[in-house]
Each structure stands twice: as structure tokens, then as C-alpha cells.
């Protein structure tokens, strides 16, 4: 009888461990996403383009301000 109880407890513990691993994988995947390398590169490219556009606008704004000060 004791062996049966230990077996049941072992199976229960393994099932709980598998559930914990499954939840951990789901949380990590949802947090970081499962993006592929090309998707990440495209994302980084868009970020870089936005940064460049921001810098161009900032430079243009500064140039306009200098022009106004000269007048």
C-alpha cells in the first residue's frame, strides 16, 4: 500500500512540475515574444529610421531658429 501511495505522489509531483515549466515557458514567450531574426532586424531598422527622422527634424528646427536670430 505504501508503494502505491509513493507512486501516486511521485506522479502528482511530476505533473505539477510539468505544469510549472509550461507556465514559465508561456510567460517568457509572451513577455519577450517569439519574433524571428528578420522581424527583429526590421523592427530595429524602423527604430533607426525614426531616430534619423527625429534628428533631421531637430536639425531643421535648430537651423530655422538660427535663421530667425540672424534677422
N, CA, C and O atoms as a Tripos MOL2 file, in Angstrom:
@<TRIPOS>MOLECULE
protein
  284   283    71     0     0
PROTEIN
NO_CHARGES

@<TRIPOS>ATOM
      1 N           0.8190   -1.1820    0.0000 N.3       1 UNK1
      2 CA          0.0000    0.0000    0.0000 C.3       1 UNK1
      3 C           0.8690    1.2540    0.0000 C.2       1 UNK1
      4 O           0.5530    2.2360   -0.6720 O.2       1 UNK1
      5 N           1.9590    1.2170    0.7530 N.am      2 UNK2
      6 CA          2.8320    2.3740    0.8340 C.3       2 UNK2
      7 C           3.4850    2.6680   -0.5170 C.2       2 UNK2
      8 O           3.6460    3.8370   -0.8680 O.2       2 UNK2
      9 N           3.8570    1.6640   -1.2680 N.am      3 UNK3
     10 CA          4.4620    1.8520   -2.5850 C.3       3 UNK3
     11 C           3.4760    2.5190   -3.5320 C.2       3 UNK3
     12 O           3.8640    3.3630   -4.3400 O.2       3 UNK3
     13 N           2.2150    2.1500   -3.4380 N.am      4 UNK4
     14 CA          1.1810    2.7560   -4.2820 C.3       4 UNK4
     15 C           1.0290    4.2370   -3.9450 C.2       4 UNK4
     16 O           0.8590    5.0560   -4.8480 O.2       4 UNK4
     17 N           1.0860    4.5880   -2.6890 N.am      5 UNK5
     18 CA          0.9710    5.9860   -2.2530 C.3       5 UNK5
     19 C           2.1680    6.7900   -2.7420 C.2       5 UNK5
     20 O           2.0210    7.9210   -3.2050 O.2       5 UNK5
     21 N           3.3450    6.2030   -2.6350 N.am      6 UNK6
     22 CA          4.5450    6.9000   -3.1070 C.3       6 UNK6
     23 C           4.5040    7.0940   -4.6160 C.2       6 UNK6
     24 O           4.9080    8.1450   -5.1130 O.2       6 UNK6
     25 N           4.0240    6.0990   -5.3500 N.am      7 UNK7
     26 CA          3.9210    6.2070   -6.8020 C.3       7 UNK7
     27 C           2.9370    7.3110   -7.1880 C.2       7 UNK7
     28 O           3.2020    8.1150   -8.0820 O.2       7 UNK7
     29 N           1.8120    7.3330   -6.5050 N.am      8 UNK8
     30 CA          0.8140    8.3680   -6.7900 C.3       8 UNK8
     31 C           1.3750    9.7480   -6.4780 C.2       8 UNK8
     32 O           1.1600   10.7020   -7.2250 O.2       8 UNK8
     33 N           2.0890    9.8400   -5.3750 N.am      9 UNK9
     34 CA          2.6840   11.1270   -5.0010 C.3       9 UNK9
     35 C           3.7460   11.5450   -6.0170 C.2       9 UNK9
     36 O           3.8370   12.7240   -6.3610 O.2       9 UNK9
     37 N           4.5430   10.6030   -6.4960 N.am     10 UNK10
     38 CA          5.5780   10.8970   -7.4940 C.3      10 UNK10
     39 C           4.9360   11.3710   -8.7950 C.2      10 UNK10
     40 O           5.3860   12.3520   -9.3870 O.2      10 UNK10
     41 N           3.8970   10.6880   -9.2380 N.am     11 UNK11
     42 CA          3.2090   11.0950  -10.4710 C.3      11 UNK11
     43 C           2.6060   12.4840  -10.2990 C.2      11 UNK11
     44 O           2.6920   13.3140  -11.2030 O.2      11 UNK11
     45 N           1.9970   12.7390   -9.1450 N.am     12 UNK12
     46 CA          1.4260   14.0600   -8.8820 C.3      12 UNK12
     47 C           2.4900   15.1430   -8.8970 C.2      12 UNK12
     48 O           2.2780   16.2190   -9.4560 O.2      12 UNK12
     49 N           3.6310   14.8640   -8.2880 N.am     13 UNK13
     50 CA          4.7270   15.8360   -8.2610 C.3      13 UNK13
     51 C           5.2530   16.1140   -9.6620 C.2      13 UNK13
     52 O           5.5430   17.2610  -10.0010 O.2      13 UNK13
     53 N           5.3790   15.0730  -10.4750 N.am     14 UNK14
     54 CA          5.8400   15.2640  -11.8510 C.3      14 UNK14
     55 C           4.8500   16.0930  -12.6640 C.2      14 UNK14
     56 O           5.2540   16.9470  -13.4530 O.2      14 UNK14
     57 N           3.5650   15.8440  -12.4740 N.am     15 UNK15
     58 CA          2.5600   16.6280  -13.1950 C.3      15 UNK15
     59 C           2.6060   18.1010  -12.7830 C.2      15 UNK15
     60 O           2.4830   18.9900  -13.6270 O.2      15 UNK15
     61 N           2.7810   18.3530  -11.4980 N.am     16 UNK16
     62 CA          2.8850   19.7390  -11.0270 C.3      16 UNK16
     63 C           4.1400   20.3960  -11.5950 C.2      16 UNK16
     64 O           4.1040   21.5570  -12.0040 O.2      16 UNK16
     65 N           5.2450   19.6570  -11.6210 N.am     17 UNK17
     66 CA          6.4880   20.2060  -12.1750 C.3      17 UNK17
     67 C           6.3130   20.5390  -13.6590 C.2      17 UNK17
     68 O           6.7670   21.5880  -14.1170 O.2      17 UNK17
     69 N           5.6630   19.6560  -14.4010 N.am     18 UNK18
     70 CA          5.4110   19.9290  -15.8230 C.3      18 UNK18
     71 C           4.5160   21.1530  -16.0020 C.2      18 UNK18
     72 O           4.7250   21.9510  -16.9160 O.2      18 UNK18
     73 N           3.5280   21.2980  -15.1360 N.am     19 UNK19
     74 CA          2.6490   22.4680  -15.2200 C.3      19 UNK19
     75 C           3.4330   23.7420  -14.9500 C.2      19 UNK19
     76 O           3.2290   24.7470  -15.6310 O.2      19 UNK19
     77 N           4.3200   23.7170  -13.9740 N.am     20 UNK20
     78 CA          5.1370   24.9000  -13.6570 C.3      20 UNK20
     79 C           6.0350   25.2580  -14.8370 C.2      20 UNK20
     80 O           6.1680   26.4330  -15.1790 O.2      20 UNK20
     81 N           6.6450   24.2670  -15.4550 N.am     21 UNK21
     82 CA          7.5020   24.5150  -16.6130 C.3      21 UNK21
     83 C           6.6820   25.0960  -17.7600 C.2      21 UNK21
     84 O           7.1240   26.0340  -18.4240 O.2      21 UNK21
     85 N           5.5040   24.5550  -17.9960 N.am     22 UNK22
     86 CA          4.6480   25.0560  -19.0800 C.3      22 UNK22
     87 C           4.2640   26.5140  -18.8380 C.2      22 UNK22
     88 O           4.2820   27.3260  -19.7630 O.2      22 UNK22
     89 N           3.9210   26.8400  -17.6110 N.am     23 UNK23
     90 CA          3.5530   28.2270  -17.2920 C.3      23 UNK23
     91 C           4.7670   29.1360  -17.4580 C.2      23 UNK23
     92 O           4.6390   30.2350  -17.9960 O.2      23 UNK23
     93 N           5.9290   28.7010  -17.0110 N.am     24 UNK24
     94 CA          7.1380   29.5180  -17.1510 C.3      24 UNK24
     95 C           7.4540   29.7760  -18.6170 C.2      24 UNK24
     96 O           7.7980   30.8990  -18.9860 O.2      24 UNK24
     97 N           7.3430   28.7650  -19.4450 N.am     25 UNK25
     98 CA          7.5880   28.9400  -20.8820 C.3      25 UNK25
     99 C           6.5790   29.9060  -21.4810 C.2      25 UNK25
    100 O           6.9440   30.7690  -22.2790 O.2      25 UNK25
    101 N           5.3230   29.7690  -21.1060 N.am     26 UNK26
    102 CA          4.2810   30.6600  -21.6360 C.3      26 UNK26
    103 C           4.5380   32.1070  -21.2330 C.2      26 UNK26
    104 O           4.3750   33.0180  -22.0460 O.2      26 UNK26
    105 N           4.9380   32.3220  -19.9850 N.am     27 UNK27
    106 CA          5.1940   33.6870  -19.5050 C.3      27 UNK27
    107 C           6.3780   34.2930  -20.2350 C.2      27 UNK27
    108 O           6.3040   35.4350  -20.6880 O.2      27 UNK27
    109 N           7.4620   33.5540  -20.3550 N.am     28 UNK28
    110 CA          8.6570   34.0790  -21.0230 C.3      28 UNK28
    111 C           8.3720   34.3520  -22.4910 C.2      28 UNK28
    112 O           8.7860   35.3850  -23.0170 O.2      28 UNK28
    113 N           7.6800   33.4530  -23.1520 N.am     29 UNK29
    114 CA          7.3650   33.6410  -24.5680 C.3      29 UNK29
    115 C           6.4740   34.8490  -24.7770 C.2      29 UNK29
    116 O           6.6850   35.6200  -25.7130 O.2      29 UNK29
    117 N           5.4840   35.0240  -23.9220 N.am     30 UNK30
    118 CA          4.5850   36.1690  -24.0900 C.3      30 UNK30
    119 C           5.2920   37.4740  -23.7590 C.2      30 UNK30
    120 O           4.9900   38.5110  -24.3490 O.2      30 UNK30
    121 N           6.2190   37.4310  -22.8300 N.am     31 UNK31
    122 CA          6.9170   38.6580  -22.4380 C.3      31 UNK31
    123 C           7.9100   39.0960  -23.5020 C.2      31 UNK31
    124 O           7.9590   40.2740  -23.8560 O.2      31 UNK31
    125 N           8.6920   38.1720  -24.0100 N.am     32 UNK32
    126 CA          9.7210   38.5120  -24.9720 C.3      32 UNK32
    127 C           9.2710   38.2940  -26.4060 C.2      32 UNK32
    128 O           9.8960   38.8120  -27.3320 O.2      32 UNK32
    129 N           8.2310   37.5610  -26.6010 N.am     33 UNK33
    130 CA          7.7420   37.2890  -27.9380 C.3      33 UNK33
    131 C           8.5950   36.2430  -28.6290 C.2      33 UNK33
    132 O           9.7120   35.9340  -28.2120 O.2      33 UNK33
    133 N           8.0450   35.7230  -29.6710 N.am     34 UNK34
    134 CA          8.7670   34.6970  -30.4180 C.3      34 UNK34
    135 C           9.1080   35.2390  -31.8010 C.2      34 UNK34
    136 O           8.8660   34.5880  -32.8180 O.2      34 UNK34
    137 N           9.6730   36.4360  -31.8190 N.am     35 UNK35
    138 CA          9.9850   37.0710  -33.0930 C.3      35 UNK35
    139 C          11.2130   36.4220  -33.7190 C.2      35 UNK35
    140 O          12.1540   36.0250  -33.0320 O.2      35 UNK35
    141 N          11.1750   36.3290  -35.0090 N.am     36 UNK36
    142 CA         12.3010   35.7520  -35.7290 C.3      36 UNK36
    143 C          13.3700   36.8230  -35.9440 C.2      36 UNK36
    144 O          13.1350   38.0090  -35.7120 O.2      36 UNK36
    145 N          14.5200   36.3930  -36.3810 N.am     37 UNK37
    146 CA         15.6260   37.3290  -36.6190 C.3      37 UNK37
    147 C          15.2640   38.3870  -37.6620 C.2      37 UNK37
    148 O          15.5370   39.5640  -37.4300 O.2      37 UNK37
    149 N          14.6570   38.0210  -38.8100 N.am     38 UNK38
    150 CA         14.2870   39.0630  -39.7760 C.3      38 UNK38
    151 C          13.2750   40.0660  -39.2120 C.2      38 UNK38
    152 O          13.3370   41.2560  -39.5220 O.2      38 UNK38
    153 N          12.3500   39.5820  -38.3860 N.am     39 UNK39
    154 CA         11.3740   40.5040  -37.7940 C.3      39 UNK39
    155 C          12.0650   41.4800  -36.8500 C.2      39 UNK39
    156 O          11.7470   42.6690  -36.8300 O.2      39 UNK39
    157 N          13.0180   40.9650  -36.0630 N.am     40 UNK40
    158 CA         13.7580   41.8470  -35.1510 C.3      40 UNK40
    159 C          14.5840   42.8580  -35.9350 C.2      40 UNK40
    160 O          14.6480   44.0290  -35.5600 O.2      40 UNK40
    161 N          15.2170   42.4180  -37.0200 N.am     41 UNK41
    162 CA         16.0090   43.3430  -37.8360 C.3      41 UNK41
    163 C          15.1290   44.4210  -38.4400 C.2      41 UNK41
    164 O          15.5120   45.5900  -38.4780 O.2      41 UNK41
    165 N          13.9500   44.0360  -38.9110 N.am     42 UNK42
    166 CA         13.0220   45.0160  -39.4660 C.3      42 UNK42
    167 C          12.5840   46.0010  -38.3910 C.2      42 UNK42
    168 O          12.4680   47.2000  -38.6450 O.2      42 UNK42
    169 N          12.3430   45.4920  -37.2010 N.am     43 UNK43
    170 CA         11.9550   46.3530  -36.0890 C.3      43 UNK43
    171 C          13.0790   47.3330  -35.7530 C.2      43 UNK43
    172 O          12.8320   48.5210  -35.5460 O.2      43 UNK43
    173 N          14.2950   46.8390  -35.7000 N.am     44 UNK44
    174 CA         15.4380   47.7110  -35.4130 C.3      44 UNK44
    175 C          15.6320   48.7410  -36.5120 C.2      44 UNK44
    176 O          15.9900   49.8860  -36.2350 O.2      44 UNK44
    177 N          15.4000   48.3450  -37.7560 N.am     45 UNK45
    178 CA         15.5160   49.2760  -38.8800 C.3      45 UNK45
    179 C          14.4880   50.3960  -38.7560 C.2      45 UNK45
    180 O          14.8040   51.5630  -38.9890 O.2      45 UNK45
    181 N          13.2510   50.0400  -38.3870 N.am     46 UNK46
    182 CA         12.2130   51.0670  -38.2160 C.3      46 UNK46
    183 C          12.5760   52.0240  -37.0820 C.2      46 UNK46
    184 O          12.3590   53.2310  -37.1860 O.2      46 UNK46
    185 N          13.1210   51.4850  -36.0180 N.am     47 UNK47
    186 CA         13.5330   52.3370  -34.8960 C.3      47 UNK47
    187 C          14.6370   53.2860  -35.3390 C.2      47 UNK47
    188 O          14.6130   54.4710  -35.0060 O.2      47 UNK47
    189 N          15.5950   52.7720  -36.0840 N.am     48 UNK48
    190 CA         16.6990   53.6100  -36.5790 C.3      48 UNK48
    191 C          16.1840   54.6890  -37.5250 C.2      48 UNK48
    192 O          16.6440   55.8300  -37.4710 O.2      48 UNK48
    193 N          15.2300   54.3410  -38.3920 N.am     49 UNK49
    194 CA         14.6640   55.3310  -39.3030 C.3      49 UNK49
    195 C          13.9450   56.4290  -38.5330 C.2      49 UNK49
    196 O          14.0590   57.6060  -38.8740 O.2      49 UNK49
    197 N          13.2030   56.0480  -37.4950 N.am     50 UNK50
    198 CA         12.5250   57.0540  -36.6780 C.3      50 UNK50
    199 C          13.5290   57.9700  -35.9990 C.2      50 UNK50
    200 O          13.3280   59.1820  -35.9180 O.2      50 UNK50
    201 N          14.6150   57.3760  -35.5100 N.am     51 UNK51
    202 CA         15.6490   58.1640  -34.8370 C.3      51 UNK51
    203 C          16.2680   59.1610  -35.8180 C.2      51 UNK51
    204 O          16.4680   60.3280  -35.4820 O.2      51 UNK51
    205 N          16.5670   58.6960  -37.0210 N.am     52 UNK52
    206 CA         17.1480   59.5870  -38.0350 C.3      52 UNK52
    207 C          16.1810   60.6970  -38.4050 C.2      52 UNK52
    208 O          16.5820   61.8510  -38.5510 O.2      52 UNK52
    209 N          14.9050   60.3520  -38.5590 N.am     53 UNK53
    210 CA         13.9040   61.3580  -38.8820 C.3      53 UNK53
    211 C          13.8040   62.3940  -37.7640 C.2      53 UNK53
    212 O          13.7020   63.5930  -38.0260 O.2      53 UNK53
    213 N          13.8330   61.9300  -36.5350 N.am     54 UNK54
    214 CA         13.7960   62.8390  -35.3930 C.3      54 UNK54
    215 C          14.9910   63.7850  -35.4200 C.2      54 UNK54
    216 O          14.8430   64.9880  -35.2030 O.2      54 UNK54
    217 N          16.1750   63.2370  -35.6860 N.am     55 UNK55
    218 CA         17.3780   64.0690  -35.7290 C.3      55 UNK55
    219 C          17.3100   65.0790  -36.8670 C.2      55 UNK55
    220 O          17.7320   66.2230  -36.7000 O.2      55 UNK55
    221 N          16.7890   64.6760  -38.0130 N.am     56 UNK56
    222 CA         16.6620   65.5990  -39.1420 C.3      56 UNK56
    223 C          15.7050   66.7270  -38.7910 C.2      56 UNK56
    224 O          15.9760   67.8920  -39.0850 O.2      56 UNK56
    225 N          14.5950   66.3860  -38.1690 N.am     57 UNK57
    226 CA         13.6290   67.4200  -37.7800 C.3      57 UNK57
    227 C          14.2270   68.3640  -36.7440 C.2      57 UNK57
    228 O          14.0180   69.5760  -36.7970 O.2      57 UNK57
    229 N          14.9760   67.7910  -35.7980 N.am     58 UNK58
    230 CA         15.6100   68.6190  -34.7750 C.3      58 UNK58
    231 C          16.6220   69.5690  -35.4130 C.2      58 UNK58
    232 O          16.6680   70.7510  -35.0730 O.2      58 UNK58
    233 N          17.4300   69.0510  -36.3360 N.am     59 UNK59
    234 CA         18.4140   69.8820  -37.0120 C.3      59 UNK59
    235 C          17.7330   70.9860  -37.8200 C.2      59 UNK59
    236 O          18.1850   72.1310  -37.8220 O.2      59 UNK59
    237 N          16.6490   70.6370  -38.5030 N.am     60 UNK60
    238 CA         15.9200   71.6350  -39.2910 C.3      60 UNK60
    239 C          15.3380   72.7110  -38.3780 C.2      60 UNK60
    240 O          15.3730   73.8970  -38.7060 O.2      60 UNK60
    241 N          14.8060   72.2930  -37.2360 N.am     61 UNK61
    242 CA         14.2430   73.2530  -36.2840 C.3      61 UNK61
    243 C          15.3320   74.1840  -35.7620 C.2      61 UNK61
    244 O          15.1330   75.3960  -35.6720 O.2      61 UNK61
    245 N          16.4830   73.6110  -35.4180 N.am     62 UNK62
    246 CA         17.5900   74.4390  -34.9360 C.3      62 UNK62
    247 C          18.0500   75.4090  -36.0130 C.2      62 UNK62
    248 O          18.3670   76.5610  -35.7140 O.2      62 UNK62
    249 N          18.0890   74.9630  -37.2500 N.am     63 UNK63
    250 CA         18.5050   75.8270  -38.3590 C.3      63 UNK63
    251 C          17.5140   76.9820  -38.5390 C.2      63 UNK63
    252 O          17.9160   78.1210  -38.7760 O.2      63 UNK63
    253 N          16.2210   76.6790  -38.4260 N.am     64 UNK64
    254 CA         15.2130   77.7430  -38.5370 C.3      64 UNK64
    255 C          15.3660   78.7540  -37.4080 C.2      64 UNK64
    256 O          15.2240   79.9580  -37.6210 O.2      64 UNK64
    257 N          15.6560   78.2630  -36.2120 N.am     65 UNK65
    258 CA         15.8290   79.1690  -35.0780 C.3      65 UNK65
    259 C          17.0380   80.0650  -35.2930 C.2      65 UNK65
    260 O          16.9880   81.2520  -34.9670 O.2      65 UNK65
    261 N          18.1210   79.5240  -35.8330 N.am     66 UNK66
    262 CA         19.3070   80.3220  -36.1220 C.3      66 UNK66
    263 C          18.9970   81.3660  -37.1780 C.2      66 UNK66
    264 O          19.4540   82.5040  -37.0770 O.2      66 UNK66
    265 N          18.2350   80.9970  -38.1760 N.am     67 UNK67
    266 CA         17.8520   81.9450  -39.2160 C.3      67 UNK67
    267 C          17.0280   83.0960  -38.6250 C.2      67 UNK67
    268 O          17.2130   84.2530  -39.0030 O.2      67 UNK67
    269 N          16.1420   82.7800  -37.7220 N.am     68 UNK68
    270 CA         15.3130   83.8250  -37.1040 C.3      68 UNK68
    271 C          16.1750   84.7520  -36.2560 C.2      68 UNK68
    272 O          15.9390   85.9590  -36.2140 O.2      68 UNK68
    273 N          17.1760   84.1860  -35.5800 N.am     69 UNK69
    274 CA         18.0340   85.0010  -34.7360 C.3      69 UNK69
    275 C          18.8960   85.9440  -35.5690 C.2      69 UNK69
    276 O          19.2300   87.0410  -35.1210 O.2      69 UNK69
    277 N          19.2510   85.5260  -36.7620 N.am     70 UNK70
    278 CA         20.0720   86.3430  -37.6390 C.3      70 UNK70
    279 C          19.3280   87.5600  -38.1540 C.2      70 UNK70
    280 O          19.9510   88.5590  -38.5140 O.2      70 UNK70
    281 N          18.0320   87.4940  -38.1930 N.am     71 UNK71
    282 CA         17.2320   88.5930  -38.7500 C.3      71 UNK71
    283 C          17.0340   89.6970  -37.7960 C.2      71 UNK71
    284 O          16.3820   90.6880  -38.1250 O.2      71 UNK71
@<TRIPOS>BOND
     1     1     2 1
     2     2     3 1
     3     3     4 2
     4     3     5 am
     5     5     6 1
     6     6     7 1
     7     7     8 2
     8     7     9 am
     9     9    10 1
    10    10    11 1
    11    11    12 2
    12    11    13 am
    13    13    14 1
    14    14    15 1
    15    15    16 2
    16    15    17 am
    17    17    18 1
    18    18    19 1
    19    19    20 2
    20    19    21 am
    21    21    22 1
    22    22    23 1
    23    23    24 2
    24    23    25 am
    25    25    26 1
    26    26    27 1
    27    27    28 2
    28    27    29 am
    29    29    30 1
    30    30    31 1
    31    31    32 2
    32    31    33 am
    33    33    34 1
    34    34    35 1
    35    35    36 2
    36    35    37 am
    37    37    38 1
    38    38    39 1
    39    39    40 2
    40    39    41 am
    41    41    42 1
    42    42    43 1
    43    43    44 2
    44    43    45 am
    45    45    46 1
    46    46    47 1
    47    47    48 2
    48    47    49 am
    49    49    50 1
    50    50    51 1
    51    51    52 2
    52    51    53 am
    53    53    54 1
    54    54    55 1
    55    55    56 2
    56    55    57 am
    57    57    58 1
    58    58    59 1
    59    59    60 2
    60    59    61 am
    61    61    62 1
    62    62    63 1
    63    63    64 2
    64    63    65 am
    65    65    66 1
    66    66    67 1
    67    67    68 2
    68    67    69 am
    69    69    70 1
    70    70    71 1
    71    71    72 2
    72    71    73 am
    73    73    74 1
    74    74    75 1
    75    75    76 2
    76    75    77 am
    77    77    78 1
    78    78    79 1
    79    79    80 2
    80    79    81 am
    81    81    82 1
    82    82    83 1
    83    83    84 2
    84    83    85 am
    85    85    86 1
    86    86    87 1
    87    87    88 2
    88    87    89 am
    89    89    90 1
    90    90    91 1
    91    91    92 2
    92    91    93 am
    93    93    94 1
    94    94    95 1
    95    95    96 2
    96    95    97 am
    97    97    98 1
    98    98    99 1
    99    99   100 2
   100    99   101 am
   101   101   102 1
   102   102   103 1
   103   103   104 2
   104   103   105 am
   105   105   106 1
   106   106   107 1
   107   107   108 2
   108   107   109 am
   109   109   110 1
   110   110   111 1
   111   111   112 2
   112   111   113 am
   113   113   114 1
   114   114   115 1
   115   115   116 2
   116   115   117 am
   117   117   118 1
   118   118   119 1
   119   119   120 2
   120   119   121 am
   121   121   122 1
   122   122   123 1
   123   123   124 2
   124   123   125 am
   125   125   126 1
   126   126   127 1
   127   127   128 2
   128   127   129 am
   129   129   130 1
   130   130   131 1
   131   131   132 2
   132   131   133 am
   133   133   134 1
   134   134   135 1
   135   135   136 2
   136   135   137 am
   137   137   138 1
   138   138   139 1
   139   139   140 2
   140   139   141 am
   141   141   142 1
   142   142   143 1
   143   143   144 2
   144   143   145 am
   145   145   146 1
   146   146   147 1
   147   147   148 2
   148   147   149 am
   149   149   150 1
   150   150   151 1
   151   151   152 2
   152   151   153 am
   153   153   154 1
   154   154   155 1
   155   155   156 2
   156   155   157 am
   157   157   158 1
   158   158   159 1
   159   159   160 2
   160   159   161 am
   161   161   162 1
   162   162   163 1
   163   163   164 2
   164   163   165 am
   165   165   166 1
   166   166   167 1
   167   167   168 2
   168   167   169 am
   169   169   170 1
   170   170   171 1
   171   171   172 2
   172   171   173 am
   173   173   174 1
   174   174   175 1
   175   175   176 2
   176   175   177 am
   177   177   178 1
   178   178   179 1
   179   179   180 2
   180   179   181 am
   181   181   182 1
   182   182   183 1
   183   183   184 2
   184   183   185 am
   185   185   186 1
   186   186   187 1
   187   187   188 2
   188   187   189 am
   189   189   190 1
   190   190   191 1
   191   191   192 2
   192   191   193 am
   193   193   194 1
   194   194   195 1
   195   195   196 2
   196   195   197 am
   197   197   198 1
   198   198   199 1
   199   199   200 2
   200   199   201 am
   201   201   202 1
   202   202   203 1
   203   203   204 2
   204   203   205 am
   205   205   206 1
   206   206   207 1
   207   207   208 2
   208   207   209 am
   209   209   210 1
   210   210   211 1
   211   211   212 2
   212   211   213 am
   213   213   214 1
   214   214   215 1
   215   215   216 2
   216   215   217 am
   217   217   218 1
   218   218   219 1
   219   219   220 2
   220   219   221 am
   221   221   222 1
   222   222   223 1
   223   223   224 2
   224   223   225 am
   225   225   226 1
   226   226   227 1
   227   227   228 2
   228   227   229 am
   229   229   230 1
   230   230   231 1
   231   231   232 2
   232   231   233 am
   233   233   234 1
   234   234   235 1
   235   235   236 2
   236   235   237 am
   237   237   238 1
   238   238   239 1
   239   239   240 2
   240   239   241 am
   241   241   242 1
   242   242   243 1
   243   243   244 2
   244   243   245 am
   245   245   246 1
   246   246   247 1
   247   247   248 2
   248   247   249 am
   249   249   250 1
   250   250   251 1
   251   251   252 2
   252   251   253 am
   253   253   254 1
   254   254   255 1
   255   255   256 2
   256   255   257 am
   257   257   258 1
   258   258   259 1
   259   259   260 2
   260   259   261 am
   261   261   262 1
   262   262   263 1
   263   263   264 2
   264   263   265 am
   265   265   266 1
   266   266   267 1
   267   267   268 2
   268   267   269 am
   269   269   270 1
   270   270   271 1
   271   271   272 2
   272   271   273 am
   273   273   274 1
   274   274   275 1
   275   275   276 2
   276   275   277 am
   277   277   278 1
   278   278   279 1
   279   279   280 2
   280   279   281 am
   281   281   282 1
   282   282   283 1
   283   283   284 2
@<TRIPOS>SUBSTRUCTURE
     1 UNK1         2 RESIDUE 1 A UNK
     2 UNK2         6 RESIDUE 1 A UNK
     3 UNK3        10 RESIDUE 1 A UNK
     4 UNK4        14 RESIDUE 1 A UNK
     5 UNK5        18 RESIDUE 1 A UNK
     6 UNK6        22 RESIDUE 1 A UNK
     7 UNK7        26 RESIDUE 1 A UNK
     8 UNK8        30 RESIDUE 1 A UNK
     9 UNK9        34 RESIDUE 1 A UNK
    10 UNK10       38 RESIDUE 1 A UNK
    11 UNK11       42 RESIDUE 1 A UNK
    12 UNK12       46 RESIDUE 1 A UNK
    13 UNK13       50 RESIDUE 1 A UNK
    14 UNK14       54 RESIDUE 1 A UNK
    15 UNK15       58 RESIDUE 1 A UNK
    16 UNK16       62 RESIDUE 1 A UNK
    17 UNK17       66 RESIDUE 1 A UNK
    18 UNK18       70 RESIDUE 1 A UNK
    19 UNK19       74 RESIDUE 1 A UNK
    20 UNK20       78 RESIDUE 1 A UNK
    21 UNK21       82 RESIDUE 1 A UNK
    22 UNK22       86 RESIDUE 1 A UNK
    23 UNK23       90 RESIDUE 1 A UNK
    24 UNK24       94 RESIDUE 1 A UNK
    25 UNK25       98 RESIDUE 1 A UNK
    26 UNK26      102 RESIDUE 1 A UNK
    27 UNK27      106 RESIDUE 1 A UNK
    28 UNK28      110 RESIDUE 1 A UNK
    29 UNK29      114 RESIDUE 1 A UNK
    30 UNK30      118 RESIDUE 1 A UNK
    31 UNK31      122 RESIDUE 1 A UNK
    32 UNK32      126 RESIDUE 1 A UNK
    33 UNK33      130 RESIDUE 1 A UNK
    34 UNK34      134 RESIDUE 1 A UNK
    35 UNK35      138 RESIDUE 1 A UNK
    36 UNK36      142 RESIDUE 1 A UNK
    37 UNK37      146 RESIDUE 1 A UNK
    38 UNK38      150 RESIDUE 1 A UNK
    39 UNK39      154 RESIDUE 1 A UNK
    40 UNK40      158 RESIDUE 1 A UNK
    41 UNK41      162 RESIDUE 1 A UNK
    42 UNK42      166 RESIDUE 1 A UNK
    43 UNK43      170 RESIDUE 1 A UNK
    44 UNK44      174 RESIDUE 1 A UNK
    45 UNK45      178 RESIDUE 1 A UNK
    46 UNK46      182 RESIDUE 1 A UNK
    47 UNK47      186 RESIDUE 1 A UNK
    48 UNK48      190 RESIDUE 1 A UNK
    49 UNK49      194 RESIDUE 1 A UNK
    50 UNK50      198 RESIDUE 1 A UNK
    51 UNK51      202 RESIDUE 1 A UNK
    52 UNK52      206 RESIDUE 1 A UNK
    53 UNK53      210 RESIDUE 1 A UNK
    54 UNK54      214 RESIDUE 1 A UNK
    55 UNK55      218 RESIDUE 1 A UNK
    56 UNK56      222 RESIDUE 1 A UNK
    57 UNK57      226 RESIDUE 1 A UNK
    58 UNK58      230 RESIDUE 1 A UNK
    59 UNK59      234 RESIDUE 1 A UNK
    60 UNK60      238 RESIDUE 1 A UNK
    61 UNK61      242 RESIDUE 1 A UNK
    62 UNK62      246 RESIDUE 1 A UNK
    63 UNK63      250 RESIDUE 1 A UNK
    64 UNK64      254 RESIDUE 1 A UNK
    65 UNK65      258 RESIDUE 1 A UNK
    66 UNK66      262 RESIDUE 1 A UNK
    67 UNK67      266 RESIDUE 1 A UNK
    68 UNK68      270 RESIDUE 1 A UNK
    69 UNK69      274 RESIDUE 1 A UNK
    70 UNK70      278 RESIDUE 1 A UNK
    71 UNK71      282 RESIDUE 1 A UNK
